[in-house]
């Protein structure tokens, strides 16, 4: 090619490039003129529309607190650390040089992986071509703020330039329950609803009180700044209320332990227990446990405390209250002929489990006589079966409790017609069949009896705490009085005789330490619309101490398969265990402690152990309490492994949860002090140390 031709070719190419640049510049200038002059109005309108648009600012959700202020549910910020292995200046050599130190540190802090496993995990992305390496590889997830700050001190991750290590930190809010499954169903959960992508309560207190917990959303709009448009909050969001519940952490722990032990002992399908303060109606503990369908043991299950079930004989107490208030009976010693069966209104004969020829009015409750109860109620309501329903409604028994628990159902007691069918239905209703009553409603009547007839409303919420609000919710009453003081006293005596009477159905629950009063109840479970006579639901409802009631309690146990099959031996034993544990901790108006060297008694073949001393009890009662605690109902702690230790030595509890460790040590007779949270990292005195009962064992927990 000639030199002149080459020059021409080069100039031609330059000419094309210059022409392209000029064309592009002309296009840009034209668009600029169009945007700023000819179409300025349209663009200004679009910008104005964007600037006028309001955006919702999500408020901070309130916390749910126990009665002592401990957090049961709260929003906490968590962090995830990720690596962009394709970041522009990622320092591969430094990463490989420091990997051993990183993995050793991670294994020590987060032992879910060994150092070797951490190394294998963190090196896996490096085995791929650089173009195929992940851009958001998760190194650590669910870190709290303190853990994040520690993580940033590790070699390689402490580099200031994120391009060198590819470190990206994501943060997010998560609803957490520090006490795990404790009262989990009653506290409830949160999530996105079908109606909205916002996070709201979907069960339990979280749902029932969502409008208070959620708060009030704020408003923001876009504002033009020098370099960008940012969202500017015009109306700040109002945080949700913190809700102080009536749940007592210590009592909740006792109730869950006792219920779990008995369910394991009798291999039942599920159980529910509710503990309530007699004077205030405060629900101090509520536990719903059911068999783990995907593993061993029992887990927090459906909130059956507010769902309707046929109550069985525990409803006889309510029927007897109606009879006393209506004047149907008045003399507890009146004799009622019963016989072995009674055919009423042409229906199927009513029978008693332990039939006798006659019972007194008081023995109707003590012996749990179906015939006696039916004969009493039909005295007045024989010609007006629907009047019994009207009477229960007048008492307030059918009204919503508004406890704050989502899913609460009122009792289903039908208003029967005034005919033969209605008379037959009445005769069954009065002793516990043909109705559906939530356990919490049954408990409310027993609580009223313990409270001298005052029908206090059960409640789970005690106080609302906001930025400028601190509102204490008062104790309220379904009715100021559901029965007279005199009749309440008569009913208390009848319920006490169920445990202490010669023919009481719950005689096994006697304890000189904590006298218990209450009523057993048994009914067949309904499956596919009919009774399954091989499956029973067993209940005990009552209060303690019987002579000065402080707490009322109801327990239901469904379908026990081994060891215990009666209402007293299943549900009743849970109530007894709760009462004894509360007494042992000085929570029933007594003052109790273990004191070394204050007298000894011989047990277990002559071995000497310190005697339990408590104020206001004599030495015989102290021995009885010591024996009761040593026996412990035949079982150990709530889902705790069985940890064997020689008598008189401190059990090993390292690695266990705080709850498991406390239960094991308390059952062994030691007092427990806790530092920190999480699982047990160390204990003092050390495992195997010879130490007298009552010695304080200090547990240090890992965070």
Order of alpha helices (4+ residues) and beta strands (2+ residues): alpha-alpha-beta-beta-beta-alpha-alpha-beta-alpha-alpha-beta-alpha-beta-beta-alpha-alpha-beta-beta-beta-alpha-beta-beta-beta-beta-alpha-beta-beta-beta-beta-alpha-alpha-alpha-alpha-beta-alpha-beta-beta-beta-beta-alpha-beta-beta-beta-alpha-beta-beta-beta-beta-alpha-alpha-beta-beta-beta
